[in-house]
Amino acid sequence: MHEVGIAQDIINSVFKQLEAHDYKRVSKIKLTVGDFNLITQDSLQSCFDLLAENTKAQGAVLEIEQTQGMEIEINHIEAE
């Protein structure tokens, strides 16, 4: 399940942004995910939820836009 590694990378990137802007909690993360990664919204959200438990990202929703290619990019983070 490569979704676990991808979810961990997303969390690491988001936490760097949280620290840089002194945010306390993440509510939504908008991503672009290339279809060659063979990732579904449900599987990535499930892995993310497990890894984000008891962190500032707990409960955050992943909003995924599927595109062609291999890229995985964080486009927007909603935080407070």
Steps between C-alpha positions, in 0.01 A plus 500: 500500500699796376220730617647491853829648380320762294273591793808536723666728244185714487491528879869593515454773238188635669669512841787705353242753379324500837823581681588776253165674550421408862172327414340273758286265292451383142146456368552428128783415264449536125719273289568422138577130452610349170303196391816291447536489879190273514375672816135529590355775718369248754825308542713813536252661741496183714879489522515873568240468779701226673825697486339832595333364813585712807676766290408845370383331180247270667165528325637681195334419171703422190349647185663324207497608137605216269720599207710317245855419593697410812503823701366541851474864598351685793312794351335653805483451876209631705613558857418715797 
